[in-house]
Amino acid sequence: MGFLCGFTGNSGQGYIAKSTDKGKTWVKKTQYVSASPWQLDFDGNIGIAVGLNSLIVRSDDGGETWTTLTNLPNMAESLLRINLHDPNNYFVSSKLALWRSQDKGLTWQAMTLPPQNNGEIIFYGNYQMDSKTTGYVHSSLGISKTVDAGLSWNYVLKSSNPYFYGNVFVLEKDVFCFRNNVTKEFWITKDGGITFEKYELPKNPNEEIDIHLHDLWHEFAVNGNYMCCWPANSVNGQTQCLYRIKYK
């Protein structure tokens, strides 16, 4: 069984589809006229999908039916991330906000975010967690960490250059890496941000381009010893590829 979400062409009409034959065929379970879901995840039979125009939809029957949530705070931003690591604390994030639900996605409350300069508070909505309580965001001042599920934050790395640090990739508990956008180097921490060391990504001699030259976007998944992600210029068509990187 599998699910996917997206939109049709440039129409902005979104959908959620389900497959029960390992992706060979897909059946649309719901469609949207003026919003489209970007990402979805499940906690047992409960599914949450988020997307354009502050869309949050919920399923409590394993994805067979979906209900668009109403009476939500006016986020005025497209929601980009969903985190269901903790069944008692669901999170959704945009570039400017982080929201938490403690009732399986029925209601949502705004969370306090780290101090920042003018610009995105969470670059690309990239809020990632390595446990029920520990998470990281990359803002215009650097990379910050929470150990109490978003109630308070402390910076582990700061910079006056809002584009100095690239996306954070959480690999496992207390282990994450990021790209230095100025030096084009990758750095990794194995103690939750106390110390960092330069990390040389394994190079595949059959690759057509050097991955170190590209800004990596959100991870597709972290599984075992690998993370999957795509370079920034794959969006504008210069490079059409998805990387699978062995990090240990």
C-alpha positions in Angstrom: 0.0 0.0 0.0 1.2 3.5 -0.8 0.1 7.1 -1.0 1.1 10.1 -3.1 -0.1 13.7 -3.2 0.4 16.5 -5.7 -1.3 18.8 -8.2 -2.2 18.6 -11.9 -0.2 20.8 -14.2 -0.2 24.5 -13.2 -3.9 24.5 -12.3 -3.3 24.3 -8.6 -5.9 21.5 -8.4 -4.5 19.0 -5.9 -5.2 15.4 -5.1 -4.3 12.5 -2.8 -4.1 9.1 -4.4 -3.8 5.6 -3.0 -2.2 2.4 -4.4 -2.8 -1.1 -3.1 -0.7 -2.9 -5.7 2.8 -1.6 -5.0 2.3 1.5 -7.1 1.2 -0.1 -10.4 -2.2 1.6 -10.3 -3.5 4.6 -8.4 -6.9 5.7 -7.3 -7.6 9.4 -6.4 -9.3 9.5 -3.0 -9.9 13.3 -2.9 -9.4 16.4 -5.0 -9.0 20.1 -4.3 -9.9 23.1 -6.4 -7.7 25.9 -5.1 -5.1 24.0 -2.9 -2.8 21.1 -3.3 -1.0 18.9 -0.8 2.8 18.8 -0.7 3.5 16.2 1.8 1.6 13.5 3.8 2.4 11.1 6.6 0.6 8.5 8.7 0.4 7.6 12.4 -1.4 4.3 12.2 -4.7 4.9 10.5 -4.5 8.6 11.0 -3.1 10.5 8.0 -2.2 14.2 7.8 -1.4 16.0 4.5 -0.3 19.7 4.2 0.2 22.0 1.3 -0.6 25.2 -0.5 -2.8 27.9 1.0 -2.3 26.6 4.5 -4.0 23.3 3.6 -4.3 20.7 6.3 -6.4 17.6 5.6 -6.9 14.6 7.8 -7.9 11.0 7.5 -8.8 8.6 10.3 -9.5 5.5 8.2 -6.1 4.7 6.6 -6.4 7.2 3.8 -9.8 6.1 2.4 -11.5 9.4 3.1 -10.0 12.9 3.9 -11.5 15.9 5.6 -10.2 19.5 5.1 -9.7 21.1 8.6 -11.4 24.4 9.2 -11.1 27.1 11.8 -7.3 27.0 11.6 -5.1 30.0 12.4 -4.5 32.2 9.4 -0.9 31.0 8.5 -0.9 32.9 5.2 1.9 30.6 4.0 2.1 27.3 2.2 2.8 24.4 4.6 5.8 22.4 3.5 6.5 19.8 6.2 4.7 17.3 8.4 6.2 15.5 11.4 4.4 12.7 13.1 7.3 11.3 15.2 5.3 11.6 18.4 1.7 10.5 18.5 1.0 13.1 21.1 2.7 15.9 19.2 2.1 16.4 15.5 4.0 19.3 13.8 3.5 21.2 10.5 5.8 23.9 9.3 6.1 26.7 6.6 8.8 29.2 5.9 7.4 31.5 8.6 5.7 29.3 11.2 5.7 26.1 13.2 2.5 24.6 14.4 1.8 21.8 16.9 -1.3 19.5 17.4 -1.8 17.5 20.6 -5.1 16.0 19.5 -4.1 13.9 16.5 -4.4 16.9 14.1 -7.8 18.2 15.0 -6.6 21.6 16.3 -3.3 23.4 16.0 -1.3 25.9 18.1 1.5 28.2 17.0 4.9 27.5 18.5 7.7 30.0 19.5 10.5 30.1 17.0 14.2 31.2 17.3 15.1 34.9 17.0 16.0 35.7 13.4 16.9 38.5 11.0 14.5 39.6 8.3 13.8 36.6 6.1 12.6 33.1 6.3 12.4 31.8 9.9 12.5 28.2 8.7 14.2 27.9 5.3 11.9 25.8 3.1 9.9 24.8 6.1 12.8 22.4 6.9 11.9 21.4 10.5 13.3 18.0 11.3 13.3 15.8 14.4 15.5 13.0 15.6 13.3 12.0 18.6 9.9 12.9 20.1 11.4 16.1 21.7 14.5 17.0 19.8 14.3 19.0 16.5 16.3 21.4 14.4 15.5 24.4 12.1 17.7 26.4 9.8 16.8 30.1 10.0 18.3 33.3 8.7 20.6 33.4 11.8 21.8 29.8 11.7 20.9 26.4 12.9 18.9 26.1 16.2 17.8 23.2 18.3 14.9 22.3 20.6 14.9 19.6 23.2 11.4 20.2 24.5 9.3 19.7 21.3 9.5 23.3 20.2 8.8 25.2 23.4 12.3 26.7 23.5 15.3 27.0 21.2 19.0 27.5 21.4 21.4 28.1 18.5 24.1 25.5 17.9 25.5 27.5 14.9 25.1 31.2 14.2 26.1 33.5 11.3 25.5 37.1 10.2 25.2 35.8 6.6 21.6 34.4 6.2 22.7 32.1 3.5 25.9 30.8 5.1 24.3 27.4 6.2 22.4 25.1 3.9 19.7 22.7 4.7 20.0 20.5 7.8 19.8 16.7 7.2 18.9 14.8 10.3 20.3 11.3 9.9 19.7 9.7 13.3 19.5 10.6 16.9 22.1 13.4 17.7 23.5 13.1 14.1 22.9 15.7 11.4 24.8 17.3 8.6 24.6 20.6 6.7 26.3 22.3 3.8 28.4 25.4 4.2 27.1 27.5 1.2 30.2 29.7 1.2 32.9 27.1 1.2 30.8 24.4 -0.4 31.8 21.9 2.3 29.7 19.4 4.2 29.9 19.3 8.0 28.5 16.7 10.4 27.8 16.5 14.1 27.4 13.2 16.1 26.7 14.8 19.4 23.6 16.9 18.7 25.5 20.1 17.7 28.1 20.3 20.4 31.0 19.6 18.0 31.3 19.5 14.2 33.7 18.0 11.7 34.2 18.4 8.0 32.6 15.5 6.2 33.8 14.2 2.8 30.8 12.7 1.0 31.7 9.4 -0.8 32.2 10.1 -4.5 30.9 7.7 -7.2 33.2 7.7 -10.2 30.2 7.1 -12.4 28.4 10.4 -11.4 28.2 13.0 -14.1 28.5 15.9 -11.7 30.3 16.5 -8.4 27.7 16.6 -5.6 29.8 19.0 -3.6 29.1 21.7 -6.1 25.3 21.7 -5.6 23.1 22.9 -2.8 21.2 19.8 -1.6 17.5 20.2 -1.0 15.2 18.3 1.4 16.0 14.7 2.0 13.5 12.3 0.4 14.1 9.7 3.1 16.8 8.4 5.5 17.0 4.7 5.5 19.7 2.7 7.2 23.0 4.0 6.0 21.6 6.2 3.2 19.8 9.5 2.6 18.1 10.5 -0.6 17.9 14.1 -1.8 18.1 16.2 -4.9 20.3 19.2 -5.9 18.8 22.7 -6.0 19.3 23.1 -9.8 17.2 20.0 -10.5 14.2 22.3 -10.0 15.0 24.5 -13.0 15.9 21.6 -15.2 19.6 21.9 -15.4 20.1 18.6 -13.6 17.4 16.0 -13.4 18.6 13.5 -10.8 18.0 12.2 -7.3 21.0 11.3 -5.2 21.3 8.4 -2.8 24.2 9.2 -0.5 25.8 6.7 1.9 26.7 8.6 5.0 28.1 5.9 7.2 
